[in-house]
Amino acid sequence: MSVTIFHNPRCSKSRSSLAILNEQGLEPEIRLYLDNPPTAGELKSILAMLNIPARNLLRRGESEYKLLNLADPDVSEIDIIKAMTEYPRLIERPIVIKDGKAVIGRPPEKILSLF
């Protein structure tokens, strides 16, 4: 069983999600997405697995959110995805992927729905 976590070790929710995976006896592939950002294609795939629009994956508290005016409802899905590839801090975390399904670990216990 292949499991991947888009992880930020500085984030408590991300650390808690990783701990839950480890408690389940899993050693997921850890994707440090701030160092290795997803491509636009990967983000589109993740969004499809999450079944949400790109806007719902944005972290609204980040300075880049305001700087890029991403609150504007006229900003396109493509432009939001492009912003997330250029500024990965904008991506909500953690994201756990297993067998073509994904969950945002907020709260961390949500990832258990994958198992």
C-alpha positions in Angstrom: 0.0 0.0 0.0 1.5 3.3 -1.1 0.9 6.4 1.0 2.3 9.9 0.4 2.1 12.8 2.7 2.6 16.4 1.5 4.4 17.4 4.7 5.7 20.5 6.4 7.6 19.5 9.5 7.1 23.0 11.1 3.3 22.5 11.0 1.7 20.8 14.0 -1.2 19.4 11.9 1.3 17.9 9.5 3.4 16.4 12.3 0.2 15.0 13.9 -0.9 13.4 10.6 2.5 11.8 10.1 2.3 10.4 13.7 -1.2 8.9 13.0 0.2 7.3 9.8 3.1 5.8 11.8 0.7 4.6 14.5 -1.1 2.7 11.7 2.2 1.0 11.0 2.7 3.0 7.8 5.9 4.6 6.6 4.6 7.0 4.0 6.6 8.7 1.3 7.2 12.1 2.8 7.0 14.9 0.2 8.5 18.1 1.6 6.4 20.2 -0.7 8.0 23.5 0.3 11.4 22.1 -1.0 9.9 20.1 -3.8 6.7 21.8 -4.9 4.1 20.0 -6.9 3.8 20.7 -10.6 0.6 22.1 -12.1 -0.2 18.6 -13.3 0.3 17.1 -9.9 -1.9 19.8 -8.3 -4.7 19.2 -10.8 -4.5 15.4 -10.0 -4.5 16.1 -6.3 -7.5 18.5 -6.7 -9.4 15.8 -8.6 -8.7 13.3 -5.8 -9.8 15.8 -3.2 -12.8 16.7 -5.4 -12.4 20.4 -4.7 -11.6 23.5 -6.7 -8.1 25.0 -6.4 -9.5 27.9 -4.3 -10.4 25.5 -1.5 -6.8 24.3 -1.3 -5.5 27.9 -0.6 -4.1 29.0 2.7 -5.7 32.4 3.0 -3.5 33.6 5.8 -0.3 33.6 3.8 1.2 36.9 2.7 1.3 35.7 -0.9 -2.5 35.3 -0.8 -2.9 39.0 -0.3 0.0 40.0 -2.5 -1.4 38.1 -5.5 -5.0 39.2 -4.8 -6.2 35.6 -4.7 -9.3 36.6 -2.8 -10.6 38.1 -6.1 -13.3 35.8 -7.3 -12.3 36.5 -10.9 -8.9 34.8 -10.4 -9.0 31.7 -12.6 -8.4 28.1 -11.5 -5.4 28.0 -13.7 -3.9 31.2 -12.1 -4.6 29.8 -8.6 -2.8 26.5 -9.5 0.1 28.5 -11.0 0.4 30.6 -7.8 0.5 27.4 -5.7 3.3 26.0 -7.8 5.3 29.2 -7.5 4.5 29.8 -3.9 3.9 26.4 -2.3 3.3 28.0 1.1 -0.2 28.7 -0.3 -1.0 25.0 -0.4 -3.1 23.8 2.6 -1.4 21.0 4.5 -1.0 18.2 5.1 -2.4 16.3 2.2 -2.3 12.5 2.4 -2.7 10.4 -0.7 -3.5 6.7 -0.9 -4.7 4.5 -3.8 -6.0 7.4 -5.9 -7.7 9.1 -3.0 -6.6 12.2 -1.0 -7.6 13.9 2.2 -6.5 17.2 3.8 -5.5 16.4 7.4 -7.4 19.1 9.1 -8.1 17.9 11.6 -5.4 15.2 11.4 -7.9 12.4 12.3 -9.5 13.0 8.9 -6.7 11.0 7.2 -8.1 7.8 8.9 -10.9 7.9 6.4 -8.4 6.7 3.8 -8.0 3.4 5.7 
